[in-house]
């Protein structure tokens, strides 16, 4: 009896089951609403259009313009170096335009600002401003806000070019005549001019002033993407462009013959060595005198709607600078006038940015405080419902809450009303009210629990110094891991280092601290190192069906090893297996699942051989694939309810559809990932067994008949490792075989075994389902571990959301509205994905609960008898 643990007072649940569940439902609803509303905030902060209306037209400085018409030729994707440099024989690729440069033209090299794409490049050419970031709401394929341009100001525009460009700028203009490929430009231009000799109205239109003729040449861009800019095809296209420019010049001069035509030849963007669009292009610069006007309108708009207006100080006296420039022009001191104009233009651009981001501080502070308030509410709920604080602490705070909650909410409503009045006076959008209301509501709830927070602080202050340091260390480690996960969104190879280090640390802990078998330590080490290989592989998976077939054999071997371990009734395996003998039906079920995996591998081989011979997949084979994938996922429901048997069955159940949707190494990833998940549950079981053997305080922390469900215990600080590991593995489930770019560039053969006709919705559904399978394995394992360790799964869910929202705040500040479209799109995707985890994880929990709800863990009494 000497080694017997001293009895502890039995802990009682803090609140009734019904009230806690009701509070948690409202907390989940609040979380979904908060993340949905705050997700929209990035469009008010980062993607608000800088374009404003109301500027007065700037009259021309000259009484008579130097030209009556403009011919604008844009060579899409033309690189400056390939245009200017001579070829291998010392001859220039564009002799006509080279002659214009050397004899009578003005030239230069412009550098496009990202996103270096055709539409924003043309906007910069014809309108004189950078890309409108609000174009993200229209997929960057259309102009989100109408703007003024040289096309608008023309009396008539004649345009011809790519159907992706010309209609964007000309289709809504009533004074336009335009056409698109596949017609040849000579037919369009020559035919139009020839018709004018017979059509008096058309000839009158062509001879009027303010005429713009726009020709868009797509060849360099198309050939650059397809063949790279160093290819002979691309270089020859530069010569073709020069010939078109010469023909266009001769055609215009012979028709008008009045020396009143201005020509501009330029490019919208360049081309990288790999065939991507980039910044270096041909020269084109317009000065529409709109930079002074936009600043004035922006300043007037903010000043009229702000109760406390803060002007842009560097341009507080801009009118004096304008007068100084006018005096320099009058004195014909053009050099200094240009210098001062450049300085004023730079300051005006800075002023535009200042007013464009005028509300950023208020909005970003509100959103950040909202996220922090949400996380504090989560912490308070977990402390109140899932931890073992003394019962008298809960009673004291309940009395305080009843007396003050009404007062606190009245004050909160008053603050909301006052804030709403201010926002209405400042003519703020309705979403601003939603952001502020959500944040105030969350902090009102925190103030309502102020007495509880003080009591928790007192309890923590009275804790031993060792416990305080432990809390601090775990918090720092958790933050480090979360920041590591944030960086992994940009470089998936970081997971290689993660699992190399994790393999060493986990195996060392198993061998030294848990003192489990050396075989388990070696298994954990090797499985982590095996998984670390996959994030070194290319995100765009190369096709290798031999690996898929090999993976089928590896899945069968892994399952057989797991089945062998399920018959082991020694030591910590008791938590994962049933004490009674295995059900004979399980042997039959296991055999059927193994056969399904084998058939899936065979069907992969058959479909690959058909495709390599350009044969269509037989309908019978397609039907077999659908039936195997469907029935395989249902079979785990009939497997034994012990932890290891059910997880093994789930692993085998999702293997056939994953194999049939795989084209390369991702099939092997499935086995490696499952091995790590098994290793995780083995280590948790060994740790629990070792703790009980050493007489830990687990038995004393069991809450008999508590709100958690059977005999779950309260959460402890050390339990934070479980949601942390879940968060890591949840991210690895996606980044292990791809990234955000690889989603958009999938191999069509990955769905060929199920469907051979083009059906985008069904294809997308199959690919998304394939992405979901590793996530479901993680959540099934996570649910099983919470049952083995006997901690509340819903409490762990709230901790997972808490951890993911730390990442959400970081990604909120990493959203970009400049750069390439891929960079902008990825930054939005990063923020959106971590924001959506509050819903995504919950839905997957509900879905996987079908497979895990009846998992049984060996009883405490059985464990106690085995220990004795």
C-alpha angles and dihedrals in degrees: 000000000000093000093050116122117244111254116253127209111267114255119229126212115263097228141004120281095243096052093046093050090047091050091049093051090054090046091054091047089049091050093051092048093046095050092045093051095041091048087063091054093080089067091055092045108034106016106046115131114253091203116108131181132220104067115145114239113261110234117228117262094222124069092219121031117233091237139027097209141023127220109199118191117185119190103201113224097001112159116222095221093052089051099047102035122084120241126247090282093052094254123129116243092220105042096165096052090040088058090051090052094050099040115028115350139087116236143176144148119263126199116216119223117231134292083064098195133128101256098049089042091056091045089057091049100048101028105027102231137101126256116301104239091209086071085088088079089063097043092257088279099107140033105264095200129030112248139182119258143159086269092058092047094050122098089227136354128207112195138176132174147081118003087229093061115022098057091051092063103026110031094080095045114098091201096059138105112193145160139182139212146313087061116088115251092232090059090050099045099034093042092050093050093045091051090054091068089063098033111065092188092054092047091051089051092052095048096051121099127256091046118156122197111192122190119184115198114197102177100096092050094048095046093043092056093043102039106015124248094271093060122107089238092059094043091049088051088061088060091048090052090052090051091050091050091050093047091048091050093050091045093052095043093049093049102044099025093179103108088238100114123105118202127203121184117186146135129242094220142340133246130248123226090259093053098261123133115261142168112271110092141144124294123280127143129166125185110204095169089237097123092080092043097049090052092051094050093046091050093048092049093052094042092052094051103036122089090201109029121195111196126212099262100204089061099038089115100030092138089067090054090050091051090050091052091049090052091051091051091049089051089050090239091141097162094060091039090057091046093053091043091055091050092048091048091052091049091047091053089049089049091051089052090048093056093039088059095035094117096039097098093051094044097043092046091050094048093045092049088048093055091045090049090051091051092048089052089052091050092049092050093050091047092049098043108027109030134076104245113155116277094236089059090058092046093052093050093047091056090049092047093054092052099045110025093088092050092048093051091048090054090046091052090049091053090048091051093048091048091048092054091052092049091048091051090051090049092236121175118265092249089064087064091051093051092050096043092051092050094046091048092052093049090046088059089050092052089049088060094045094116091052090049090053090049091050090050091052091050091051091047090055093050118105116270090246091061092049092051090047090053091049093048093049091048092051092047091049092051091048091052092048092050088049089054090051090054091047089066087069099037117025091186087079087079089066090063090041095059094039088058094037091053092056095043096045095047090047091051091049092050100039110027105023091035092208125153119306089233090064091050092051091046093052091047095050095043092053092048091047090054091048090068096068100066088058090062123089116279091224098068114228115224113258113150093179087070090052091053091045089051090057089059091045091052091053093049091048091050092048091052090049091049090052090052090049089066091056112104099180131111117325093359086082089081092055101040138050119253092221122077119280115272108253088224089064090064090056092046092049090051092051092050092049090050090051091054090049092049090049090055091049091049089052089056093046095048091047092052091049092050094047088055091048090245123144116245111259114249089233090058091049090051091050090052093050093047095047093047092047100044093042092062092051097051097075088068088069097048123107115280097235113116101247096040093051094046091048090051092049089050090052093041096059094039098083097054091043092050092047090052094046128096104178146344095349088080090061088047088062091062095042091049092049090051091056091047090051089048089053094054091044091054093047091050092048091049091050092048092048091049092052092046089054092050098250123181094258094108091053093053095056111116104212112217090357128162090264098077125257111355105330116157130222120273118262131198092255090058089074087085090073098059089039093055089043090055091051094048092043089059093043088055087069106028093043091083106016152347137230094286092052091059091064094044104051126157111251091217089072089078097031092098091062104033133018101182122076108265109153097190095050091043091051091048092053092048093048090049089053090053090051096055097077089046090054091051090054094049093046089053091045091052091049092050092052088054094047094048089038098230124140111269094206090053089053089048090058089050090051090053089047091054094045091051090057085060090044092060090051093049089047088065092043096060109122131208095180132059130049121340090249091054092047092045093047092051090053091046092051092052093042095049097051090043091053094052091092087068101026096054092044092052091049090049089054092046096048091044086080088068101034107036094091098043109133128207122204111268124256091241091057091048091050092051092050091050092050 
